[in-house]
Amino acid sequence: MMKVVLKLVRANTPVHVRRRDLLGYREFRRAMSAQFCSQSSDALTTFTLAEVLLFAAPGRASTGSLVSTLVMSALPLLIVGPIAGRVADRFSRQQILVRGHALRMVITLVATLSLVSLGRTIGFIVLGTLIVITRILYTARATSIPRLVRRHELVAADSTSLILSVIAGGFGALVGGLLSSVMLGLGFVVAAVGQGVAGALYRSISVDLGGGTTKQKHEVRLLLRDVLAPRTRFAVLATTSHRLLLGLCLAAIALMIDAKVGLSTAGSVVVLGCAAAGGFIGSFCAEWATEHFPRRAIASGSFLFSGMALLITAIAPHPYVSLASLGFASFLFQILRVRSDASVQANANPSVLGQIFAAYDIVYNLAFIGGGLLGVVLIEDVSFTALICSVVLAYFALALTFLMIDDGKEERRESLDVARKAHPASTEGLLPLTAP
């Protein structure tokens, strides 16, 4: 029992990292500014394209809309995801970010043609192309962060990036709403300018962002070794499992609310909004949680408390209760996700980091989509309460599982002990075991 308790508490004093201090790093600040310009421009482009392509379309049943959205979300991951990781490793990530935003600026300007009579076809082509480029740029950006901060600062850096993503998305949508009331095509022009500014900011970064490695002789073996390493394996399995169950709950709750209240598409938007709000708050709290609890406690706790929250929904399946439980589970998932992102970034071999991070991103996002599809299928044959109870049991079982399996902590401690015995002076300045 004592061993289990010791696994859930830190054995040393954490290294406190403030986001304000990270933004004091010039190169990190420029990267975050570029990300904000890029993602707010993305949101503005998406909003304007939605005005042109979707808002005039007739409504469809909530289940059909949910399924089609999930399937369409999976396609970019399946098609572009593996390519994005290889591109991020084989070419200079800074050049990918600079040239990618220049290309996106041109394509966004082409989107203005969607306003003409044959524009719907052009609009969908532009949207698909932008999704492909976005996946590549996301991988390049995420794998550049370890070059901008120190190892123990990765969690704070990743959470800062995710917080900015949400703010940028909201800002872009707000600007899109204002511009659409003036002139619909103006949104594309402003978004193109934003993409150009993002590219210029990435160009101004003087630190090497990585990439540009040549193909290694035993690359596949290296990839497998890193993916199967205890720390990376633990992070990927925990995030993927939680994401799968969260997707199932989201679909089930959206359809339950639609059946009870009849909000159709608006109901799905409310559900997604609650999940997004929980994730946003989780991004703020991830750094604090990482400082105070080890990876095992964060993983096991996220499953345990998510299960407890959803148990309340199973007992009282009211829309408001369900939304609150989903928001809390999303909050816990986001803390786990930020912790896992940092673990993958910190422990992967730099020469294959892009491919490993892309694989991790594909797996946990496909798990979410698969969970959503599973929820849509099961809710037709199983009652909402029975389905949520099954999810609760799965959460509790996984909480126990991740409490017991190897998380790589002992392996790291042993490697540091060996290093200290061999070269005591070389390890005097090492930080405590709080790094990802």
Secondary structure by P-SEA (a helix, b strand, c coil): caaaaaaacccccccccccccccccaaaaaaaaaaaaaaaaaaaaaaaaaaccccccccccaaaaaaaaaaaaaccccccaaaaaaaaaaccaaaaaaaaaaaaaaaaaaccccccccaaaaaaaaaaaaaaaaaaaaaaaaaaccccccccaaaaaaaaaaaaaaaaaaaaaaaaaaaaacccaaaaaaaaaaaaaaaaaaaacccccccccccccaaaaaaaaaaacaaaaaaaaaaaaaaaaaaaaaaaaaaaaaaacccaaaaaaaaaaaaaaaaaaaaaaaaaaaacccaaaaaaaaaaaaaaaaaaaaacccaaaaaaaaaaaaaaaaaaaaaaaaaaaacccccaaaaaaaaaaaaaaaaaaaaaaaaaaaaacccaaaaaaaaaaaaaaaaaaaaccccaaaaaaaaaaaaaaacccccccccccccc
